[in-house]
């Protein structure tokens, strides 16, 4: 009885994630998407969230973030001074954003669900100081989307945060945009936007200028202290394990240390898909089916 109750809750949470919002993955894509594996914890976050379940959020709900907007030029100047440090990565070195790098996306981590990166404290001390004075900022980075780049439709995995973007050096052009659940926003210098990154979204830059922003994960406000404590525990013990370094002075989280081995399996899967797409999908869904049968029986 307990097992079937748990299975029912998991299935219900996956269905809620899938049908939430106006834009959805195709059913088979949803089944294998990380948002299905994260659905139970994310459904908890939605259920006990103090802010509405909607794609975009009012910045007035987070008055502490006004300190970032007020200092946007200081932050921009530091970002531009270390621009050659804002770089891509080998896909196997960053589990959280590995699929973005092949599309030209670049980043420089300031912090990731813990203390500021050592490299960030050295290279952009003013920005890390500003961020350290805002406890709700759980993760931050400088992120560049080059001219002509496009990030495909996706959900970010964790609903315990909301996403904040602050335009630093942008094309100031409607052709450089993010679309969250069918609603479009175009970045502007010195302007900020807050959205829920667990809605399906995509970004593109059809202008002829690179886009540079401050990209932050902001702790989702929860209705109850105990729910906030659960969120913080998960952030501290799970999300922090996905930390990726800028250079050798920074620590690497356990998920990323393991991801290089997982990526080897993915590489073999990609090779199989290229050789024989039918066999690839047979193997893929046989493995998923085996896991489901193991869980149920």
Residue pairs with C-beta under 8 A, 6 or more apart in sequence:
3 296
7 295
7 296
9 40
10 39
10 40
12 43
13 39
13 40
13 42
13 43
14 30
14 36
14 39
16 39
16 43
16 46
17 30
17 35
17 36
17 39
17 42
17 43
17 198
18 24
18 25
18 27
18 30
18 36
20 46
20 53
20 199
21 55
21 181
21 199
21 200
22 181
22 182
23 153
23 181
23 182
23 199
23 200
24 30
24 200
25 33
25 153
25 200
30 36
31 288
32 284
32 288
33 155
34 155
34 157
35 42
35 155
35 157
35 198
38 157
38 158
38 159
41 158
41 159
41 160
41 234
42 158
42 159
42 198
44 227
44 230
45 159
45 160
45 220
45 222
45 231
46 53
46 159
48 222
48 223
48 224
48 227
49 159
49 220
49 221
49 222
49 223
50 220
50 221
50 222
50 223
51 57
51 61
51 162
51 220
51 221
53 196
54 196
55 180
55 181
55 182
55 183
55 195
55 196
55 199
55 201
56 180
56 183
56 185
56 193
56 194
56 195
56 196
57 162
57 194
57 195
57 196
58 194
59 65
59 66
59 69
59 192
59 193
59 194
61 194
61 221
62 136
62 164
62 194
62 218
64 134
64 136
65 134
65 136
65 164
65 192
65 194
65 218
67 130
67 133
67 134
68 75
68 130
68 131
68 134
68 164
68 166
68 192
68 214
68 216
69 166
69 190
69 191
69 192
71 126
71 130
72 166
72 167
72 168
72 189
72 190
72 214
73 190
74 126
74 127
74 130
75 126
75 127
75 130
75 166
75 168
75 214
76 168
76 169
76 189
76 212
78 123
78 124
78 126
78 127
79 86
79 108
79 124
79 127
79 142
79 168
79 169
79 212
79 214
80 168
80 169
80 212
81 123
81 124
82 108
82 123
82 124
82 142
83 212
85 108
85 119
85 123
85 246
85 247
86 106
86 107
86 108
86 142
86 143
86 144
86 212
87 106
87 107
87 108
88 101
88 104
88 105
88 106
88 107
89 97
89 98
89 101
89 107
89 244
90 101
91 98
91 99
91 101
91 102
91 263
92 98
92 259
92 260
92 263
92 264
93 244
93 256
93 259
93 260
94 101
94 244
94 256
94 259
95 242
95 244
95 255
95 256
95 259
95 262
96 157
96 242
96 244
97 105
97 107
97 244
98 259
98 263
99 152
99 154
100 151
103 149
103 150
103 151
103 152
104 145
104 146
104 148
104 149
105 143
105 144
105 145
105 146
105 149
105 151
106 143
106 144
106 146
107 141
107 142
107 143
107 144
107 215
108 120
108 141
108 142
108 246
109 117
109 119
109 120
109 140
109 141
109 243
109 244
109 245
109 246
109 250
110 116
110 117
110 120
110 124
110 127
110 128
110 131
110 140
110 141
110 142
111 117
111 120
111 128
111 131
111 137
111 138
111 139
111 140
112 139
112 141
112 239
112 240
112 242
112 243
112 244
112 253
113 138
113 139
113 217
113 235
113 236
113 239
113 240
113 242
113 243
114 236
114 240
114 243
116 128
116 131
116 132
117 245
117 246
117 249
117 250
118 249
118 250
119 245
119 246
119 247
119 249
119 250
120 127
120 128
120 246
121 128
122 249
127 214
131 137
131 140
131 216
135 219
136 218
136 219
137 164
137 216
137 217
137 218
137 219
138 161
138 216
138 217
138 218
138 219
138 235
138 239
139 161
139 216
139 217
139 239
140 214
140 215
140 216
140 217
141 214
141 215
141 216
142 168
142 212
142 213
142 214
142 215
143 212
143 213
143 214
143 215
144 210
144 211
144 212
145 151
145 176
145 203
145 205
145 210
145 211
146 205
146 210
146 211
147 171
147 205
147 207
147 208
147 209
147 210
148 205
148 206
149 204
149 205
150 202
150 203
150 204
150 205
151 202
151 203
151 204
152 202
153 200
153 201
153 202
154 200
154 201
154 202
155 197
155 198
155 199
155 200
155 201
156 163
156 197
156 198
157 198
158 198
158 234
158 239
159 196
159 198
159 220
160 219
160 220
160 231
160 234
160 235
160 239
161 197
161 217
161 218
161 219
161 220
161 235
162 194
162 195
162 196
162 197
162 217
162 218
162 220
163 194
163 195
163 196
163 197
163 215
163 216
163 217
163 218
164 192
164 193
164 194
164 214
164 215
164 216
164 217
164 218
165 178
165 187
165 192
165 193
165 195
165 213
165 214
165 215
165 216
166 190
166 191
166 192
166 213
166 214
166 216
167 187
167 188
167 189
167 190
167 191
167 192
167 211
167 213
168 189
168 212
168 213
168 214
169 189
169 210
169 211
169 212
170 176
170 187
170 188
170 189
170 209
170 211
170 212
170 213
171 187
171 205
171 207
171 208
171 209
171 210
171 211
172 187
172 188
172 189
173 186
173 207
173 209
174 186
175 186
175 204
175 205
175 206
175 207
176 186
176 187
176 204
176 205
176 206
176 207
176 209
176 211
177 184
177 185
177 186
177 187
177 203
177 204
178 184
178 185
178 186
178 187
178 193
178 195
178 201
178 202
178 203
179 185
179 201
179 202
179 203
180 195
180 196
180 197
180 199
180 200
180 201
181 199
181 200
181 201
185 193
185 195
187 193
187 211
187 213
194 218
195 201
205 211
219 231
219 232
219 235
220 231
221 228
222 228
222 231
240 253
241 253
241 254
241 255
241 256
242 253
242 255
242 256
243 250
243 251
243 252
243 253
243 256
244 252
244 253
244 256
245 251
245 252
269 280
269 283
269 284
272 279
272 280
272 283
273 280
